[in-house]
Amino acid sequence: MDTVYEAGILFLCSAVAEPEYLYLEGEGVFEFERTVSRLNEMQSESWAQRFNSSNQ
């Protein structure tokens, strides 16, 4: 996810729950918090605008 985020790639995925509910416990829960943050940002209007403006 870091590579996708840092490259500014438009990323499409689906899940049965919001990102913060996908991985609640386990060895990588702390690291997954970073993934949740990035997934949430990549769902934002400002992230989408980066792609809309580049296509005009």
Buried (B, 14 or more C-beta within 10 A) or exposed (E): BEEBBEEEEEBEEEEEEEBBEEBEEEEEEEEBEEBBBBBEEBEEEEBEEEEEEEEE
